[in-house]
Amino acid sequence: MSKTQRSGATAMTVAAFALLLASLLAGCPDKKPKAGSCKTTKDCKSPQVCVENRCVQCGKDSDCKDGQQCKDFTCVAKAECTRDDQCPVGKSCLDGVCKACTKDAECGEGGACDAGACKRATACTKDDDCADDEDCVDGYCRKPWAGSSSGATCELETVYFGYDEAAIGASERDRLDANAACIEKSKGKAVYVAGYTDGSGTEEYNIALSERRAQSVADYLARLGVDPAVLQVVPKGETEPSGKGDDKDRRVELLWK
């Protein structure tokens, strides 16, 4: 074979190879994405959708059924609430559900659990940002007299009074006996004895009545053997009603200092 013939044969071989390669490429379908990955929702099994190149249950609330919402790419039951004011009295919005709190820790930084409802702390930078009976402590408005159960080994019970009464009723003595035992068990912990009244009467009268109530509780505890030095009487008058009626407003709360 001459040199010219060999060159022609080589050219034909190269052309044939190029034609074959083009044919193979033209007939090759688009490469499918790996399982679980996607480019569009068509790459996912229904009812999944494509979000950030992944097949997931949802990317937005409208991808879910009625009564559900999309959270972390998964359809979950829609939250019952997002704020405390969406819940009935005596309950707070905890993890999207209206329910009664059981401890201060459920009520956020600086918050307190009061009769099943959270009292959320107000953020502050100075005392002027807070109510008259609050101070700005560690960035939150707090009542310095309200105390904390931190470090205590037991809970103190509230004591209730009759209308315009400051004497300890027979029905409250068991509570005070239990409180005395609790205080003795928590040696070294001081206690605020905070007295309250209902809204009847003048402000001045109610302050005096709340002080008499608190003092009668402190005196009773002292007779049971509690060191009077750990008890601090705080008259609060008609402030901070319980929200449970006048009979529950006429009270003395014992709070760890």
Order of alpha helices (4+ residues) and beta strands (2+ residues): alpha-beta-beta-beta-beta-beta-beta-beta-beta-beta-beta-beta-alpha-beta-alpha-beta-alpha-beta
